[in-house]
Amino acid sequence: MSIDRIGGPPRPPGAVGPSQDAQPATGAEAFRVDSANPTAPTEDASLLGRLERGEISVDDYMTGRVEEAVAPLAAKLDPQALEFVKETLRDQLASDPVLIELVRRATEGIAAR
């Protein structure tokens, strides 16, 4: 005898006793991965990939990241306001201790190469 049906046969919801007609679920398909269509991100074209290969400096990397960050604002702000946002973001990246640490971690070991 089991306690709270632990160790006993499974029962379907709402049933009093064990199921005599238990059948596997229909329509279930096995999980498959299409190896011909990889979904891994291509790091080679990214700014970090270019930095790792030595194509750009850390300063160029930061400039590119700022450009990516403000890209959605380009159509919404006039050029002067957009430039102000870029300068403010760069100043924050250079002076905020938390952001400085994030940049250091992102580029750790890359700049020394």
PAZAPA-4460 file (N, C-alpha, C; in steps of 0.05 Angstrom, whole numbers, plus 32768, in hexadecimal, padded with zeros to 4 digits):
% residues 113
    n_x    n_y    n_z   ca_x   ca_y   ca_z    c_x    c_y    c_z   seq   type   mol
   8011   7FE8   8000   8000   8000   8000   8012   8019   8000     1      M     A
   800A   802D   7FF1   801A   8045   7FEF   800D   805C   7FFF     2      S     A
   801E   806F   8006   8014   8086   8014   8010   809C   7FFF     3      I     A
   7FF8   80A7   7FFE   7FF1   80BC   7FEB   7FF8   80B4   7FCF     4      D     A
   7FF4   809C   7FC8   7FF9   8090   7FAD   8017   8092   7FA5     5      R     A
   8029   8098   7FB7   8046   8097   7FB1   804E   807A   7FAF     6      I     A
   805A   8073   7F99   8063   8058   7F95   804E   8046   7F88     7      G     A
   8036   8050   7F85   8021   8041   7F78   801F   8048   7F5B     8      G     A
   800F   803A   7F4B   800C   803F   7F2F   7FFF   805A   7F2A     9      P     A
   8006   8068   7F14   7FFA   8082   7F0E   7FDC   807F   7F09    10      P     A
   7FCD   8093   7F11   7FB0   8094   7F0C   7FAA   80AC   7EFB    11      R     A
   7F98   80A9   7EE7   7F90   80C1   7ED8   7F81   80D4   7EE9    12      P     A
   7F81   80EE   7EE2   7F73   8102   7EF2   7F55   80FB   7EF4    13      P     A
   7F4A   80FC   7F0C   7F2E   80F7   7F10   7F26   80DA   7F12    14      G     A
   7F38   80C8   7F0D   7F32   80AC   7F0E   7F36   80A1   7F2A    15      A     A
   7F27   808C   7F30   7F29   8080   7F4A   7F3E   806A   7F4B    16      V     A
   7F41   805C   7F36   7F54   8046   7F35   7F68   8049   7F1F    17      G     A
   7F79   8035   7F1C   7F8D   8036   7F06   7F80   8034   7EEB    18      P     A
   7F8C   8041   7ED8   7F82   8042   7EBD   7F88   8027   7EAF    19      S     A
   7F74   801C   7EA3   7F77   8003   7E94   7F7C   8008   7E76    20      Q     A
   7F74   8020   7E6C   7F76   8027   7E50   7F8C   803A   7E4A    21      D     A
   7FA0   803C   7E5A   7FB5   8050   7E56   7FC3   804C   7E3C    22      A     A
   7FC4   8062   7E2C   7FD1   8062   7E12   7FE3   807A   7E10    23      Q     A
   7FF9   8078   7E01   800B   808F   7DFE   7FFD   80A6   7DEF    24      P     A
   8006   80BE   7DF5   7FFB   80D6   7DE8   7FFF   80D4   7DCA    25      A     A
   7FEC   80DE   7DBB   7FEE   80DE   7D9E   7FF7   80FA   7D94    26      T     A
   8004   80FB   7D7E   800C   8114   7D72   8026   811F   7D7D    27      G     A
   8032   8111   7D8F   804C   811A   7D9A   8062   8113   7D87    28      A     A
   8074   8126   7D82   808B   8122   7D70   80A4   8123   7D80    29      E     A
   80B8   8115   7D77   80D2   8116   7D84   80DF   8131   7D7E    30      A     A
   80EF   813A   7D91   80FD   8154   7D8E   8115   814F   7D7B    31      F     A
   8117   8160   7D67   812D   815D   7D54   813A   8179   7D50    32      R     A
   8154   8178   7D4B   8163   8191   7D45   816D   818E   7D29    33      V     A
   8167   81A3   7D19   816F   81A3   7CFD   818C   81AE   7CFC    34      D     A
   819F   819C   7CF8   81BB   81A4   7CF7   81C2   81B4   7CDF    35      S     A
   81B1   81B3   7CCA   81B7   81C3   7CB2   81B1   81E0   7CB6    36      A     A
   81A2   81E7   7CCB   819A   8203   7CD0   81A3   820A   7CEC    37      N     A
   81BC   820F   7CF1   81C5   8216   7D0C   81BB   8231   7D15    38      P     A
   81B4   8233   7D2E   81AA   824C   7D38   81BD   825A   7D4B    39      T     A
   81D6   8250   7D4C   81EA   825D   7D5E   81F0   8279   7D53    40      A     A
   81F2   828C   7D65   81F8   82A8   7D5B   8214   82A9   7D4F    41      P     A
   8217   82B9   7D3B   8231   82BD   7D2F   823F   82D3   7D3D    42      T     A
   8252   82CC   7D4E   8261   82E0   7D5E   8275   82EE   7D4D    43      E     A
   827D   82E3   7D35   8292   82EF   7D25   828B   830B   7D1B    44      D     A
   8272   8310   7D16   826A   832B   7D0B   8264   833F   7D21    45      A     A
   8263   8336   7D3A   825C   8348   7D50   8274   8359   7D57    46      S     A
   826E   836E   7D66   8283   8380   7D70   8296   8371   7D82    47      L     A
   828C   8360   7D93   829D   8351   7DA5   82AF   833E   7D96    48      L     A
   82A5   8331   7D81   82B5   8320   7D70   82CB   832F   7D62    49      G     A
   82C5   8347   7D59   82D9   8358   7D4C   82EE   8361   7D5F    50      R     A
   82E6   8367   7D78   82F9   836E   7D8D   830B   8357   7D94    51      L     A
   82FF   833F   7D96   830F   8327   7D9C   8324   8321   7D87    52      E     A
   831D   8327   7D6E   8330   8322   7D58   8345   8338   7D55    53      R     A
   8341   834E   7D64   8354   8364   7D63   834E   8378   7D4D    54      G     A
   8337   8376   7D40   8330   8388   7D2A   8329   83A4   7D34    55      E     A
   831F   83A6   7D4D   8318   83C0   7D58   8323   83C1   7D75    56      I     A
   8325   83DA   7D7F   832F   83DE   7D9A   8317   83DE   7DAD    57      S     A
   831D   83DE   7DC7   8308   83E0   7DDB   82F8   83F9   7DD8    58      V     A
   8305   840F   7DD2   82F7   8429   7DCE   82E4   8427   7DB6    59      D     A
   82ED   841A   7DA0   82DC   8416   7D89   82C4   8404   7D90    60      D     A
   82CA   83F0   7DA1   82B5   83DE   7DAA   829F   83ED   7DB9    61      Y     A
   82A8   83FF   7DCC   8296   840F   7DDB   8286   8422   7DCA    62      M     A
   8293   842E   7DB6   8285   8440   7DA4   8270   8430   7D94    63      T     A
   8276   8419   7D8C   8263   8408   7D7D   824B   8400   7D8F    64      G     A
   8251   83FA   7DA8   823B   83F2   7DBB   8229   840A   7DC0    65      R     A
   8235   8422   7DC2   8224   843A   7DC6   8213   843E   7DAD    66      V     A
   821E   843B   7D96   820F   843E   7D7D   81F8   842A   7D7C    67      E     A
   81FD   8411   7D84   81E7   83FD   7D85   81D2   8405   7D99    68      E     A
   81DA   840F   7DB0   81C7   8416   7DC5   81B4   842D   7DBC    69      A     A
   81BF   8441   7DAE   81AE   8458   7DA6   81A1   8455   7D8B    70      V     A
   81A7   843F   7D7D   819B   843B   7D62   817D   843E   7D61    71      A     A
   816E   8432   7D75   8151   8435   7D74   8148   8452   7D77    72      P     A
   8159   8464   7D82   8151   8480   7D86   8157   8491   7D6E    73      L     A
   8166   8487   7D5B   816E   8497   7D44   8157   84A3   7D35    74      A     A
   8142   8495   7D31   812B   849F   7D22   8119   84B1   7D34    75      A     A
   811D   84B1   7D4E   810B   84BF   7D60   8117   84D9   7D6A    76      K     A
   8131   84DC   7D69   813E   84F4   7D73   814C   8504   7D5D    77      L     A
   814E   851E   7D61   815D   852D   7D4E   817B   8528   7D52    78      D     A
   818C   852D   7D3F   81A9   8527   7D40   81B7   8532   7D59    79      P     A
   81B0   854A   7D61   81BD   8556   7D79   81B5   8546   7D92    80      Q     A
   819C   8540   7D95   8193   8531   7DAD   819F   8515   7DAD    81      A     A
   81A1   8508   7D95   81AD   84EE   7D93   81CB   84EE   7D9B    82      L     A
   81D9   8503   7D92   81F5   8506   7D99   81F8   850A   7DB7    83      E     A
   81E6   8519   7DC3   81E7   851E   7DE0   81E3   8503   7DEF    84      F     A
   81D1   84F3   7DE6   81CC   84D9   7DF2   81E5   84C7   7DF0    85      V     A
   81F2   84C7   7DD8   820A   84B7   7DD4   8220   84C1   7DE7    86      K     A
   8224   84DB   7DE9   8239   84E6   7DFA   8234   84DF   7E18    87      E     A
   821B   84E1   7E20   8213   84DB   7E3B   8218   84BE   7E41    88      T     A
   8211   84AD   7E2F   8215   8490   7E33   8233   848A   7E35    89      L     A
   8243   8495   7E23   8260   8491   7E24   826C   849B   7E3F    90      R     A
   8262   84B3   7E48   826C   84BD   7E62   8265   84AA   7E78    91      D     A
   824D   849F   7E78   8244   848C   7E8D   8255   8473   7E8C    92      Q     A
   825B   846A   7E74   826C   8452   7E71   8288   8457   7E7C    93      L     A
   8291   846F   7E7A   82AC   8476   7E83   82AE   847D   7EA1    94      A     A
   8297   8484   7EAD   8298   848D   7EC9   8289   847C   7EDD    95      S     A
   8274   846D   7ED5   8264   845D   7EE7   8273   8444   7EEE    96      D     A
   8279   843F   7F08   8289   8428   7F10   827C   840D   7F08    97      P     A
   8262   840C   7F09   8254   83F3   7F01   8257   83EE   7EE3    98      V     A
   8254   8403   7ED3   8257   8400   7EB6   8274   83FA   7EAF    99      L     A
   8287   8407   7EBD   82A3   8402   7EB7   82A9   83E4   7EBC   100      I     A
   829E   83D9   7ED2   82A2   83BD   7ED8   8296   83AB   7EC2   101      E     A
   827E   83B2   7EB9   8271   83A2   7EA3   8282   83A3   7E8A   102      L     A
   828D   83BA   7E83   829E   83BC   7E6B   82B7   83AB   7E70   103      V     A
   82C3   83AD   7E88   82DB   839D   7E8D   82D6   837F   7E8A   104      R     A
   82BF   8376   7E95   82B8   835A   7E93   82B3   8351   7E76   105      R     A
   82A6   8363   7E66   82A0   835C   7E4B   82B9   835A   7E3A   106      A     A
   82CD   836B   7E40   82E5   836C   7E30   82FD   835F   7E3E   107      T     A
   82F8   8352   7E54   830D   8346   7E64   831F   8333   7E54   108      E     A
   8339   8337   7E55   834B   8326   7E47   834E   832C   7E29   109      G     A
   833C   833B   7E1E   833C   8340   7E01   8350   8357   7DFB   110      I     A
   8350   836C   7E0B   8361   8383   7E06   837E   837D   7E0B   111      A     A
   8384   8368   7E1B   839F   8361   7E22   83AD   8352   7E0B   112      A     A
   839E   8348   7DF8   83A9   8338   7DE2   83B9   8349   7DCF   113      R     A
***
